[in-house]
Amino acid sequence: MREDAINFGNFATDMTGYSPSNPAAYRFYDLPGAYHDGAATFSSADGHGELHRWQDRRSTPPLSPGTPVANIASPNNPDIAWLQDRATRPK
């Protein structure tokens, strides 16, 4: 998670638009960090990790210290699709 968006110490993925597929409804609950050359590493409970380089500029807007950043609409953002595909959800 990026430094100006830390709220509860966890990173959450908003599943709005996932099922049924409605990418126009995509939004960020928390903005991801991009401290590693525009990428972030995610680890899973099963022990594997995955590096993702952010594709859409809306995923990594400029930092704004002191301004809360959460619940941001980002329609058709491929990075949100990537996060949703890897998030924990009912099957």
C-alpha positions as CSV (number, residue, x, y, z in Angstrom):
1,M,0.0,0.0,0.0
2,R,1.3,3.5,-0.7
3,E,2.3,5.7,2.1
4,D,-0.5,8.3,1.8
5,A,-3.2,5.7,1.7
6,I,-2.4,3.7,4.8
7,N,-5.6,3.4,6.8
8,F,-6.0,0.1,8.7
9,G,-2.6,-1.5,7.9
10,N,-4.0,-3.9,5.3
11,F,-4.6,-3.8,1.6
12,A,-8.2,-4.4,0.4
13,T,-9.5,-5.0,-3.2
14,D,-12.9,-3.7,-4.1
15,M,-14.7,-6.5,-5.9
16,T,-17.3,-4.2,-7.5
17,G,-17.8,-5.1,-11.1
18,Y,-16.2,-8.5,-10.8
19,S,-19.2,-10.7,-11.1
20,P,-21.0,-10.3,-13.3
21,S,-18.2,-8.7,-15.3
22,N,-18.8,-5.0,-15.3
23,P,-15.4,-3.2,-15.7
24,A,-17.1,0.2,-15.9
25,A,-17.8,-0.2,-12.1
26,Y,-14.2,-0.9,-11.1
27,R,-12.8,1.1,-8.2
28,F,-9.9,1.0,-5.8
29,Y,-10.6,0.5,-2.1
30,D,-6.9,1.1,-1.3
31,L,-4.3,2.4,-3.8
32,P,-1.3,0.1,-4.3
33,G,2.3,1.0,-3.7
34,A,4.6,1.3,-6.7
35,Y,8.0,1.7,-5.1
36,H,9.8,-0.9,-7.1
37,D,10.0,0.6,-10.6
38,G,6.2,1.0,-11.0
39,A,5.5,-2.5,-9.5
40,A,4.5,-4.3,-6.3
41,T,4.9,-7.8,-5.0
42,F,1.9,-9.7,-3.6
43,S,2.2,-12.7,-1.4
44,S,-0.5,-15.3,-0.8
45,A,-1.5,-17.5,2.1
46,D,-0.2,-20.6,0.2
47,G,3.3,-19.1,0.2
48,H,3.7,-18.0,-3.4
49,G,4.4,-14.4,-4.4
50,E,3.7,-12.5,-7.6
51,L,5.2,-9.3,-9.0
52,H,2.8,-7.0,-10.9
53,R,3.9,-3.9,-12.9
54,W,1.0,-1.4,-12.9
55,Q,-0.3,-0.8,-16.4
56,D,-2.7,2.1,-15.9
57,R,-1.5,5.5,-14.7
58,R,-4.6,5.8,-12.5
59,S,-3.3,3.0,-10.4
60,T,-0.4,5.1,-9.2
61,P,-1.3,8.8,-9.0
62,P,1.2,11.2,-7.5
63,L,1.5,11.0,-3.7
64,S,-0.6,13.5,-1.7
65,P,0.6,13.4,1.9
66,G,-2.0,14.4,4.4
67,T,-4.9,13.7,2.0
68,P,-6.8,10.5,2.6
69,V,-6.9,8.4,-0.6
70,A,-9.5,5.6,-0.8
71,N,-12.6,4.4,-2.6
72,I,-11.6,5.8,-6.0
73,A,-13.5,5.0,-9.2
74,S,-11.3,3.7,-12.0
75,P,-13.5,2.3,-14.7
76,N,-12.0,-0.3,-17.1
77,N,-8.7,-0.4,-15.2
78,P,-6.8,-3.6,-16.1
79,D,-4.9,-3.4,-12.8
80,I,-8.1,-3.7,-10.9
81,A,-9.0,-6.7,-13.0
82,W,-5.7,-8.3,-12.1
83,L,-6.2,-7.6,-8.4
84,Q,-9.8,-9.0,-8.5
85,D,-8.6,-12.2,-10.2
86,R,-6.2,-12.9,-7.4
87,A,-8.3,-11.7,-4.5
88,T,-10.1,-14.0,-2.0
89,R,-13.7,-14.3,-2.9
90,P,-16.6,-16.8,-2.6
91,K,-16.5,-19.5,-5.3
